[in-house]
Amino acid sequence: MITTARVPADKPVRIAFSLNDSPDDAPPESTFPLAFPELDQQLQPLPPCHDSKESMQVYKQHCKIAEEYHEVKKEIALLEERKKELIARLEQAEKESMDAAQLAEEYAALTEENRTLKLAQTQCVEQLEKLRIQYQKRQGSS
């Protein structure tokens, strides 16, 4: 009976077996010590019939596929992690872009307000000068 255990995709799993034909005197337990804990029970390779060459080949092929499955699963996990990192970077860049756009709008509004205030100051200075002249004329005529 094969026992299974869940192993996260990012944890290394060491699998050892030989794809070469094993000698006939080798005990079956040492020939196929494989267990693929990352596979669901229904996907586990069934032990081969040692008397059938075809059964042995199917078993070895199933083991190769199980290894490839594990590698693909690991790669998917790495790509999902990379995706999360890229999404976080994109969100940060968008936030910074929005901050920059907000600062640009604020700068434009302040620049316009500055221009308006300078115009008002110029008008006030001109009006003050006119009032001084009028005041001096009154002082001079009295």
Secondary structure, DSSP 8 states (H G I E B T S, - for coil): --------TTS--------S---TTS-HHHH-----TTS-GGGS-----TT-HHHHHHHHHHHHHHHHHHHHHHHHHHHHHHHHHHHHHHHHHHHHHHHHHHHHHHHHHHHHHHHHHHHHHHHHHHHHHHHHHHHHHHHHH-
